[in-house]
Amino acid sequence: DWKLRSHFVRFIRARGRCEWCQAAHGQPHPVTGSKVILTTAHVFDHRPEACSLLNLAALCQLCHNRHDAAHRRAGRKARLDAASGQGELFPQSS
């Protein structure tokens, strides 16, 4: 039911505005000037199956990209490390 959840978050709950910066769907973004297309973002848990309404937010492209940047960077690093075949000699403990 992703389409229904996404529609609800973007257009019912958020009333067609980014929940973080208030940019309006279909209008020029106040910072970038590009047309705003609202997206539905996983805020706390990035797994696709974590689609509780509390974990979802209606975000403009700018806010969504800023939010996901660290997550994408970590995934890219993990893929590059795995592809190198070297592994870590001294893995860091968390």
PyMOL commands that place a pseudoatom at each C-alpha (Angstrom):
pseudoatom trace, name=CA, resn=ASP, resi=1, chain=A, elem=C, hetatm=0, pos=[0.000, 0.000, 0.000]
pseudoatom trace, name=CA, resn=TRP, resi=2, chain=A, elem=C, hetatm=0, pos=[2.979, 2.323, -0.609]
pseudoatom trace, name=CA, resn=LYS, resi=3, chain=A, elem=C, hetatm=0, pos=[1.110, 4.562, -3.091]
pseudoatom trace, name=CA, resn=LEU, resi=4, chain=A, elem=C, hetatm=0, pos=[-1.668, 5.159, -0.572]
pseudoatom trace, name=CA, resn=ARG, resi=5, chain=A, elem=C, hetatm=0, pos=[0.762, 5.849, 2.305]
pseudoatom trace, name=CA, resn=SER, resi=6, chain=A, elem=C, hetatm=0, pos=[2.877, 8.153, 0.165]
pseudoatom trace, name=CA, resn=HIS, resi=7, chain=A, elem=C, hetatm=0, pos=[-0.157, 10.097, -1.049]
pseudoatom trace, name=CA, resn=PHE, resi=8, chain=A, elem=C, hetatm=0, pos=[-1.498, 10.405, 2.508]
pseudoatom trace, name=CA, resn=VAL, resi=9, chain=A, elem=C, hetatm=0, pos=[1.830, 11.682, 3.895]
pseudoatom trace, name=CA, resn=ARG, resi=10, chain=A, elem=C, hetatm=0, pos=[2.414, 14.192, 1.072]
pseudoatom trace, name=CA, resn=PHE, resi=11, chain=A, elem=C, hetatm=0, pos=[-1.039, 15.572, 0.385]
pseudoatom trace, name=CA, resn=ILE, resi=12, chain=A, elem=C, hetatm=0, pos=[-3.250, 14.887, 3.406]
pseudoatom trace, name=CA, resn=ARG, resi=13, chain=A, elem=C, hetatm=0, pos=[-0.918, 15.128, 6.403]
pseudoatom trace, name=CA, resn=ALA, resi=14, chain=A, elem=C, hetatm=0, pos=[1.556, 17.659, 4.937]
pseudoatom trace, name=CA, resn=ARG, resi=15, chain=A, elem=C, hetatm=0, pos=[-1.089, 19.459, 2.822]
pseudoatom trace, name=CA, resn=GLY, resi=16, chain=A, elem=C, hetatm=0, pos=[1.196, 19.565, -0.222]
pseudoatom trace, name=CA, resn=ARG, resi=17, chain=A, elem=C, hetatm=0, pos=[4.156, 21.179, 1.544]
pseudoatom trace, name=CA, resn=CYS, resi=18, chain=A, elem=C, hetatm=0, pos=[7.594, 19.972, 2.596]
pseudoatom trace, name=CA, resn=GLU, resi=19, chain=A, elem=C, hetatm=0, pos=[7.343, 19.121, 6.287]
pseudoatom trace, name=CA, resn=TRP, resi=20, chain=A, elem=C, hetatm=0, pos=[10.793, 20.577, 6.954]
pseudoatom trace, name=CA, resn=CYS, resi=21, chain=A, elem=C, hetatm=0, pos=[11.075, 23.769, 4.857]
pseudoatom trace, name=CA, resn=GLN, resi=22, chain=A, elem=C, hetatm=0, pos=[7.420, 24.336, 3.836]
pseudoatom trace, name=CA, resn=ALA, resi=23, chain=A, elem=C, hetatm=0, pos=[8.174, 24.481, 0.080]
pseudoatom trace, name=CA, resn=ALA, resi=24, chain=A, elem=C, hetatm=0, pos=[4.904, 23.987, -1.846]
pseudoatom trace, name=CA, resn=HIS, resi=25, chain=A, elem=C, hetatm=0, pos=[4.442, 21.083, -4.273]
pseudoatom trace, name=CA, resn=GLY, resi=26, chain=A, elem=C, hetatm=0, pos=[4.413, 22.234, -7.908]
pseudoatom trace, name=CA, resn=GLN, resi=27, chain=A, elem=C, hetatm=0, pos=[5.757, 25.713, -7.084]
pseudoatom trace, name=CA, resn=PRO, resi=28, chain=A, elem=C, hetatm=0, pos=[9.302, 27.090, -7.466]
pseudoatom trace, name=CA, resn=HIS, resi=29, chain=A, elem=C, hetatm=0, pos=[11.496, 26.136, -4.508]
pseudoatom trace, name=CA, resn=PRO, resi=30, chain=A, elem=C, hetatm=0, pos=[12.380, 29.230, -2.418]
pseudoatom trace, name=CA, resn=VAL, resi=31, chain=A, elem=C, hetatm=0, pos=[16.087, 28.276, -2.396]
pseudoatom trace, name=CA, resn=THR, resi=32, chain=A, elem=C, hetatm=0, pos=[16.770, 26.451, -5.667]
pseudoatom trace, name=CA, resn=GLY, resi=33, chain=A, elem=C, hetatm=0, pos=[14.058, 27.910, -7.881]
pseudoatom trace, name=CA, resn=SER, resi=34, chain=A, elem=C, hetatm=0, pos=[13.325, 24.469, -9.356]
pseudoatom trace, name=CA, resn=LYS, resi=35, chain=A, elem=C, hetatm=0, pos=[9.803, 23.065, -9.410]
pseudoatom trace, name=CA, resn=VAL, resi=36, chain=A, elem=C, hetatm=0, pos=[9.076, 21.280, -6.111]
pseudoatom trace, name=CA, resn=ILE, resi=37, chain=A, elem=C, hetatm=0, pos=[8.071, 17.630, -6.351]
pseudoatom trace, name=CA, resn=LEU, resi=38, chain=A, elem=C, hetatm=0, pos=[7.239, 16.276, -2.924]
pseudoatom trace, name=CA, resn=THR, resi=39, chain=A, elem=C, hetatm=0, pos=[8.749, 12.909, -2.067]
pseudoatom trace, name=CA, resn=THR, resi=40, chain=A, elem=C, hetatm=0, pos=[8.098, 10.545, 0.810]
pseudoatom trace, name=CA, resn=ALA, resi=41, chain=A, elem=C, hetatm=0, pos=[11.233, 9.952, 2.857]
pseudoatom trace, name=CA, resn=HIS, resi=42, chain=A, elem=C, hetatm=0, pos=[12.122, 7.343, 5.456]
pseudoatom trace, name=CA, resn=VAL, resi=43, chain=A, elem=C, hetatm=0, pos=[13.265, 9.574, 8.314]
pseudoatom trace, name=CA, resn=PHE, resi=44, chain=A, elem=C, hetatm=0, pos=[14.607, 7.332, 11.083]
pseudoatom trace, name=CA, resn=ASP, resi=45, chain=A, elem=C, hetatm=0, pos=[14.837, 3.828, 9.621]
pseudoatom trace, name=CA, resn=HIS, resi=46, chain=A, elem=C, hetatm=0, pos=[15.900, 3.714, 5.963]
pseudoatom trace, name=CA, resn=ARG, resi=47, chain=A, elem=C, hetatm=0, pos=[14.739, 0.144, 5.308]
pseudoatom trace, name=CA, resn=PRO, resi=48, chain=A, elem=C, hetatm=0, pos=[11.940, 0.021, 2.702]
pseudoatom trace, name=CA, resn=GLU, resi=49, chain=A, elem=C, hetatm=0, pos=[9.808, -2.176, 4.937]
pseudoatom trace, name=CA, resn=ALA, resi=50, chain=A, elem=C, hetatm=0, pos=[9.931, 0.423, 7.754]
pseudoatom trace, name=CA, resn=CYS, resi=51, chain=A, elem=C, hetatm=0, pos=[6.960, 2.339, 6.402]
pseudoatom trace, name=CA, resn=SER, resi=52, chain=A, elem=C, hetatm=0, pos=[5.169, 3.331, 9.577]
pseudoatom trace, name=CA, resn=LEU, resi=53, chain=A, elem=C, hetatm=0, pos=[3.594, 6.774, 9.206]
pseudoatom trace, name=CA, resn=LEU, resi=54, chain=A, elem=C, hetatm=0, pos=[5.806, 7.928, 12.102]
pseudoatom trace, name=CA, resn=ASN, resi=55, chain=A, elem=C, hetatm=0, pos=[8.887, 7.035, 10.033]
pseudoatom trace, name=CA, resn=LEU, resi=56, chain=A, elem=C, hetatm=0, pos=[7.735, 8.852, 6.885]
pseudoatom trace, name=CA, resn=ALA, resi=57, chain=A, elem=C, hetatm=0, pos=[7.915, 12.548, 6.011]
pseudoatom trace, name=CA, resn=ALA, resi=58, chain=A, elem=C, hetatm=0, pos=[6.866, 14.598, 3.001]
pseudoatom trace, name=CA, resn=LEU, resi=59, chain=A, elem=C, hetatm=0, pos=[10.040, 16.308, 1.816]
pseudoatom trace, name=CA, resn=CYS, resi=60, chain=A, elem=C, hetatm=0, pos=[11.048, 18.436, -1.153]
pseudoatom trace, name=CA, resn=GLN, resi=61, chain=A, elem=C, hetatm=0, pos=[13.971, 17.198, -3.240]
pseudoatom trace, name=CA, resn=LEU, resi=62, chain=A, elem=C, hetatm=0, pos=[16.454, 19.483, -1.444]
pseudoatom trace, name=CA, resn=CYS, resi=63, chain=A, elem=C, hetatm=0, pos=[15.486, 18.357, 2.069]
pseudoatom trace, name=CA, resn=HIS, resi=64, chain=A, elem=C, hetatm=0, pos=[15.276, 14.707, 1.006]
pseudoatom trace, name=CA, resn=ASN, resi=65, chain=A, elem=C, hetatm=0, pos=[18.725, 14.776, -0.616]
pseudoatom trace, name=CA, resn=ARG, resi=66, chain=A, elem=C, hetatm=0, pos=[20.265, 16.535, 2.377]
pseudoatom trace, name=CA, resn=HIS, resi=67, chain=A, elem=C, hetatm=0, pos=[18.680, 14.011, 4.746]
pseudoatom trace, name=CA, resn=ASP, resi=68, chain=A, elem=C, hetatm=0, pos=[19.817, 10.985, 2.723]
pseudoatom trace, name=CA, resn=ALA, resi=69, chain=A, elem=C, hetatm=0, pos=[23.348, 12.240, 1.947]
pseudoatom trace, name=CA, resn=ALA, resi=70, chain=A, elem=C, hetatm=0, pos=[25.125, 10.589, 4.905]
pseudoatom trace, name=CA, resn=HIS, resi=71, chain=A, elem=C, hetatm=0, pos=[23.231, 7.324, 4.370]
pseudoatom trace, name=CA, resn=ARG, resi=72, chain=A, elem=C, hetatm=0, pos=[24.139, 7.256, 0.656]
pseudoatom trace, name=CA, resn=ARG, resi=73, chain=A, elem=C, hetatm=0, pos=[27.764, 8.145, 1.419]
pseudoatom trace, name=CA, resn=ALA, resi=74, chain=A, elem=C, hetatm=0, pos=[28.045, 5.265, 3.924]
pseudoatom trace, name=CA, resn=GLY, resi=75, chain=A, elem=C, hetatm=0, pos=[26.496, 2.824, 1.432]
pseudoatom trace, name=CA, resn=ARG, resi=76, chain=A, elem=C, hetatm=0, pos=[28.825, 3.978, -1.334]
pseudoatom trace, name=CA, resn=LYS, resi=77, chain=A, elem=C, hetatm=0, pos=[31.870, 3.531, 0.940]
pseudoatom trace, name=CA, resn=ALA, resi=78, chain=A, elem=C, hetatm=0, pos=[30.722, 0.045, 1.968]
pseudoatom trace, name=CA, resn=ARG, resi=79, chain=A, elem=C, hetatm=0, pos=[30.229, -0.972, -1.687]
pseudoatom trace, name=CA, resn=LEU, resi=80, chain=A, elem=C, hetatm=0, pos=[33.659, 0.380, -2.682]
pseudoatom trace, name=CA, resn=ASP, resi=81, chain=A, elem=C, hetatm=0, pos=[35.328, -1.365, 0.265]
pseudoatom trace, name=CA, resn=ALA, resi=82, chain=A, elem=C, hetatm=0, pos=[33.613, -4.650, -0.583]
pseudoatom trace, name=CA, resn=ALA, resi=83, chain=A, elem=C, hetatm=0, pos=[34.550, -4.337, -4.258]
pseudoatom trace, name=CA, resn=SER, resi=84, chain=A, elem=C, hetatm=0, pos=[38.208, -3.714, -3.427]
pseudoatom trace, name=CA, resn=GLY, resi=85, chain=A, elem=C, hetatm=0, pos=[38.464, -7.144, -1.811]
pseudoatom trace, name=CA, resn=GLN, resi=86, chain=A, elem=C, hetatm=0, pos=[40.856, -5.774, 0.789]
pseudoatom trace, name=CA, resn=GLY, resi=87, chain=A, elem=C, hetatm=0, pos=[38.643, -5.624, 3.872]
pseudoatom trace, name=CA, resn=GLU, resi=88, chain=A, elem=C, hetatm=0, pos=[39.731, -3.808, 6.990]
pseudoatom trace, name=CA, resn=LEU, resi=89, chain=A, elem=C, hetatm=0, pos=[42.828, -5.042, 8.776]
pseudoatom trace, name=CA, resn=PHE, resi=90, chain=A, elem=C, hetatm=0, pos=[41.731, -3.452, 12.046]
pseudoatom trace, name=CA, resn=PRO, resi=91, chain=A, elem=C, hetatm=0, pos=[37.943, -2.978, 11.987]
pseudoatom trace, name=CA, resn=GLN, resi=92, chain=A, elem=C, hetatm=0, pos=[36.672, -0.143, 14.155]
pseudoatom trace, name=CA, resn=SER, resi=93, chain=A, elem=C, hetatm=0, pos=[34.393, -1.211, 16.989]
pseudoatom trace, name=CA, resn=SER, resi=94, chain=A, elem=C, hetatm=0, pos=[31.224, 0.793, 17.568]
for i in range(1, 94): cmd.bond("trace and resi %d" % i, "trace and resi %d" % (i + 1))
show_as sticks, trace
zoom trace
